[in-house]
Amino acid sequence: MNHKQQAEQILEAIGGKENLSAGTHCVTRLRLALHDEDIVDKERLNQLDAVKGSFSTNGQFQIVVGQGTVDKVYKELIQLADIGEASKDEVKEASKGNMNWLQRAVKTLADIFIPILPAIVTAGLLLGINNILTAPGIFFDNQSIIDVYPQWSGIANMIIVIANTAFAFLPGLIGWSAVKKFGGSPILGIVMGLVLVNPELLNAWSYGQAVKEGTVPTWDLFGLTVEKIGYQGQVLPVLVASYVLTKIELFLRKRVPESIQLLVVGPVALLVTGFLTFIIIGPITFAIGNGITDGLVSIFDHFAALGGLIYGALYGVMVITGMHHTFLAVDIQLIGSTGTTFLWPMLALSNIAQGSAALAIMAASKDEKLKGLGLSSGVSAYLGITEPALFGVNLRFKYPFIIAITSSAIAGLYISAAGVVASSIGVGGIPGIFSIVAQYWLEFAIGMVIVIVLPFVGTFLYAKRKRDV
């Protein structure tokens, strides 16, 4: 079958060209903005030879076609539907009408944090390498590699400098992405973020000790005392500051003559936002962020096993709704405030569980197309991308998904009770072990065994008994 025929079949299954508002594609998927997703014939669509799965997320209807084919099918599809090529941003804009306020809020967070994720994940992997070099007891009793081979210490130190940079200047990354998302000048967002971690300010990690000692530096602004503190590792202050900065910038651009905008807009926007941030925004959001962190830490300190059970079970459900993106900000906040996160390890195990269930369907199925989809989506989930496994395989048959989240809950209970934490965000799958604090590698490895074996065996046996694959 040629690509035009494939596109014709897909277009018919999604309700015809009248139902297609805009469309783009990524490496493997068609990403479509539809007027009404309810009229899509999903059963017919998923039976097409060209389609390896479909799902809806963030107001977009996505169809897995496959690498090397998706661009050809896309070109035929937009010709048949008589719509022009669209960018990802244009499709996102066209999809907004399909989302409620909560979905739009989650999407905004996702659009801010996903662009900076490569820097954070890279930093996490580098920190994992540093852990291997510096953690005692991995290869030698009570000694690290650099203890036994001191010539490696310079390399380890250089790695930690490179790895820590993304976290040390995290507000700059968030400021860039947030202001870009809100419609302002990204360079101003970078500057605003870096202002919040200026070396002239008291480091946020030293704030608690300075409060105890009564040595918190302050500004005297005409009788108003303002604490002179930075916001290293904090998420909320720079998010709110970026929003305010953008609104001020856009307000000024509409009213200041273009000939003097360069001299007025940036300086005024940064100065006003800076004052508001240090006086109002920073203290309030700093307290809220620390309150969230302290609340989560307290819950897991007192009810670690229960928290792990619940989060391990619900993470896969949150991926379906897109809510999981909000916890990226929580993980970053935890790392910034405490140096570690106890949530992210469960994310990695949840992803592995979904991959194992998809691989079990591959092993149990006699259908070649389903075997191929199970293999590719299972491997993808093992490397941290679960949507193909979730929407293409596990939710399609339901029981693989239920078995996967049950296994994830069991593993979450175990690693939480064992106190497993990650020093950074890494690859949310099997390679995620390198982001785990080295002393918990064994416990995390046991958790990995749970989410590899239980979902695979459980799904395989149930599939053989049910004979529906």
N, C-alpha and C positions, 0 to 999 in steps of 0.2 A: 504494500500500500504506500502511495506517495504522500508527501507531507501535506499537500492540498486536501486530499481525502481525509487525512487525520484531523486537520483543522476543521473541516466541514462537520465531522462527527462530533468533535468537541463543542463546536458552536451550537449544534442542534441540542446537545445534552444540557447545555447551560441556559437554554431558553431562547436561543436565536440572537441575532444581532441587536434586536430591540432591547434586550436585557443587558447588553454590554456597554458600559459607560466609558471605560478606559482600560488599557492593559499595558503591561510591561513584562519583563522576565528577568530572572537571575540565572545562575549557572545551571540549575536543574528544573526550575519551576516557572510556569506561567503565573503571573500575579495580576488578577483581574478585579476591577471595581464593577460590581453588578448592581443593577437597580433593585433586584429582588432575588435574594439567594434561595428563598423558599421554593421557587419554581424549578430549580435545578434538579434534573433527574440523576441523582448521585449514583444510584445502582447501575443505570445504563452507562454513566460516565466512567465509573471504575472498572467496567467490563471491557472498555475499549483497549485494543492492543497497544495504542500509543500512551495510555495513561497508567502510571505506576502508583497512583494514589491521589487523593484530594482532601483539602481541609480548608476551614475558614478561620482566619485570625486577624485581629485588628481591623475588621471591616473589609478585608480583602479575601477573595476566594482564590486559593492557590491550587494549581494542578501540577503534580509531579510528572514531568515528561522524560527527563533524563539529559545528561550532559551531551552536547554535540548534536542533539535533535531539537531541543527547546527553541533555539533561535530560528531555525527553519520553520517550525510549526507556527511560531509567533508571527513571522512575516506573512505567512499565508492567512493566519487568523485575522490580522488587522485589515488585510485587503478584503477578505470576505465580509467582515463586519463594517467596512467602510469607515474606519476610524484611523487616525494618524498614530504614529509611534508616540509613546508617552514615556517620560522619565519616571523613576521610582517616586520622586516627590510629587509629581502630578497625579499619579495613581493614589498615593496616600491622601492627597487633598480630595480627590474624587470619592474616596472611601469614607471620608469623615461622616457623611450623612448616615452611614450604616452603624454608627457607634453611639452608645449612650455616654453620659458625662463621665462615668467611671472609666469606661474603656478609653475615652479620649485622654483622661488624666494619666492612665497607665501608659498609653501610647506616647504621651509627651515625655514621661520619664524614660521610656525605652529609647526614644529618638535622641535623648540627651546622652544616655550612658552607653548605648551600643557602639557609637563611633569611637569612644575612648577605650572600649573593651580590649582591642588588640594590644594597647600599651600596658594595660593592667595585667592581662594574661601573660604577656612576654615577661613582665617584671616578676610575676609569680613563678614562671618556669626558671628564671635566673636565680631567684631565691631558693628554689628547690636544688639547683646545682650547688649553690653556696652551702645549703644544709648538708649535702653529701660530703663536702670538703671539710666542714667545720664541726659537725655534730659528733660527739664522742660515742663510742660503743657500736658503730655501724660495722666497721671492718676490723677494729682493734679494741681490745678490752679497755674501757675507760679512757680511750684516746681517740682523737680524730685523725683524719688524713694529714692535716697540716701540722699536728703534733708530731707525727711520725716522720713526715717529709716537710720540714719547714720551708723548703724552696717553693712550695705551692702557696704559701701564705699571701704573697703579693698578688697572685692571680685571684685568690679568694677575695681579697680586699677590693680589688678592682671590680670584680663581679658584683659585690654588694653595693658599691658606689653606683654602678650602672642600674642595678635592680631597684635600689631605693629611690632613685630620682623620680620615677613616676608617682610614687606615694608621697614623697616630700613636697612635690609641687602639684599635687592632685587638684587643688582649687583652680590652678591655671588651666588644667585640662578640662575640668567641668565648666569653668567660665567660658572657655572657647566654644564648647559644644552647646551650652545652654543659650548663650547670646545668639549663636547662629540659628538655633531652633526657634527662638523667640522673634527673630527677624532683624536683629541689630548687627553691628560690626563685630565679627569674631575677635579681631585684634584687641578691641576694647575689653572684651570678655577675658582674654588672656591676662591683660594688665590688671583688671579688677581682681582676678583670682590670685595673681602673684602679690598684689598689695596685701592680701590677707595672710600671706606667709612671709612677709618682709622680715629679714633678720633683725631689724630694729625693734620688732615686737617681741613680747614674751612668748616663747614657744608654748603652744597649747598643751603639749605633753608635760610641761613643767608647771602648769597652772595650779594643779591641786596642791603641790608642795609649797608653791609661793603663797597660796591662801593660808595654809597652816602657819607659815612663818611670818605672814603679814608683810610680804615683800612684793606684792603685785604692783608693777609700775602704772602710773596714771597720767593722763593729760588734765590740765586745768583749763577748761574752755569757758572763760568769763564766769567763773564760779561753779560751772558744771564739771563734776569729776567723772572722767571716762577712763575705764580700764584699757591699758595699752597692751592688749593681748592678740596673738595670732590665732589662726583657725586651721592649723595643720590637721590633716586627716578628717576634717569636718565636711559634711555634704550640704546640710540645709543652709548655712550662712551664704555660701557662694551661689546656691540655686536661687534664693530669694533676691540676693544682691544683683544677680544677672538679669532677673526679670525687671527689677526696678531700673537698672541701668539702661536696658533696652527701651523701656517706656519713655524715659527721659530723653534718650537719644532721638527716638522717632518723633517725639513732641517738638524737640528743637529743630530737627531737620525740616519740618513743615513750616516753621516760622522764621528761621534765620536765613538771610540772603545767602545764596550759594557761594558768592564771592568771599564770604568770611566764615563759612561753615567750618573749615579746617582749624580756624583760630578759636572758635566758640564751642562747637558741639561736643567734641571729645573732652576738652578740659572741664567744661561745666558739668557734663554728664558724669565724668569720673569723680570730680570733686564733691558734687552733691551726693552721689551714691556712696562714696567713701565715708563722708560724715554720717549719713544715715545708717550705714552698716556698723560703724564703730559705736555709735550712740544708741541705736534702737535695734536694727535687724540682727546684728551679731549676738548681743547678749541674750535676746529672746530665743533665737534659733539654736544657739549654743546650749541653752538650758533644755530646750525641747529635745535636741539630738542626744544629749547626755541622759535625759530622762528615758528616752526610748531604749538606749543602750543599757542603762542600769536596770530597767524593767525586764528586758530579755535575759540579761545575765542573771538576775535574781531568780527568774522562773526556771532557767536551766540549772542554776545552782541547787535549787530545792526540789525540782521535779525533772531532773535530766532525762530519765528513761521515758517518762510520759511525753515530755516535749519532743524527744527524738522520734517516738512512735507516731505522734500526730503530724509533725513536720515531714517525716519520711513518707507518710501515707498521702499527705495533701499536696506535696510538691508537683507530682505528675498531674493532678487535677488543675493546679494553678497554671501549668504550662498550656493546658487546653484553653483557658480563658485569657491568657496573656498576663495574668497577675504576677507571674514569677519575676517579671522585670523589676517590680518594685523592690524585691528582696536583694537585687544587686546593690541598690543604694544602701540597704541595711547592712549587708556584708562589708561594704566599704566603710560605713560608719563604725562598725564593730572593730575592724582592723585599725582604723584611725584612732579610736578611743582606747582599745585594750591591747592592740598588737596582734590579735588573733581573731578568728571567727569560728564558732561552733556550728553555724548554719551551713556554710558552703560544703563541708564534707558530705552532708546528707544529700545535697543537690547532686554531687558527683555520683553517689550510689544510686539515686533515683534514676538518673540517666542510664546507668549501666543496666539496671533492672529492666527498663523498657527495651534496651537493645537485646538482652538475653531472651525476652519473650518473643521478639520479632525473629530472632535466629531459631527459636524453637518451632515457630510456624514454618520457617524455611525448611527445617529438617523433617517436619511432619507432612508437609504438603506434597502432592503429586503434580500440582500445577506448576509448569515451568516459569510462567510469569510471576506467580506468587513466590516461588523459590528465589527468583532474582531480586524481587522487591524486599523479601525478608532478609536476604544476605546484605544487600547494599544499605538498607535502613538500619539494620542491626549494627553493622560496623560503624555507620555514621553516629549512632547513639553512643557507642563505646568511646567515640572521640568527642562527645559533647553536644551533638546536634540531634535532638530527639524527635523533631516534628515529623519527618518521614516515617519513623517507626510508629509514632503515636497515631497519626491520622491515616497513614497508608496501610497499616497492618493491625495494630493492637486494638484501636477503637472500632475498627471494622468488624472484628469478631468478638469484641467486648471482654471475653474471659482472659485473653492475654494481658489486657490492661489491668484488670482486677487482680490477677495473680502477681503482676509486676509491682503494683503499689502496695500489696500486702507484704511482699518480700522486702520492698524498700522500707516499709514501716518496721519490720523486724530488725533489719540492719541498722536503721536509724536509732531504734531503741538500744541496740548493743553498743554502737560507737558513742552515743551520747552518755550512756552509763559509764563507759570507759574513759570519758573526758577527752575524746579526740577533737583536736582543733587544727585549723589551717593557718599558716602564717600569711597567706595571700590567696587571691583568687587565681585559679589556674585553668587548665583544660578540664571541663566538667565531665570527665569520663575516666577511663583506666589510667591515662597519664596524670590524672589529678593527684596521685599519691605523692608526686614530687612537691606539691604545695603543702602537704601535711607536715606539721612539726615532727621532726625525725623520731622523737621518743614514742610517737603513737603510730609509727608505720605498721607494726605488727597488728595492732587492733584494727586499723583501717583495712589492712590486707584481709583480715578475717571477715570484715564487713563486705569487702569486694567478693569474696568467695560466696557469701550468702546470696548476694544479688546476681551472681553469675549462675550458680547452681540451682537455687530454688525456682526462679522464674522459668529457666530453661526446662528443667525436669517437669515442673508442674504444668506448664503450658503444653509441652510435648505429649505428656500422658493424657491430658484432657482432650487435646486435639485428636489423638488417635481413637479415644473412646467416642467422641462426638462425630468424627468422620465428616467434618464440614470444610476441610481444606484440601 
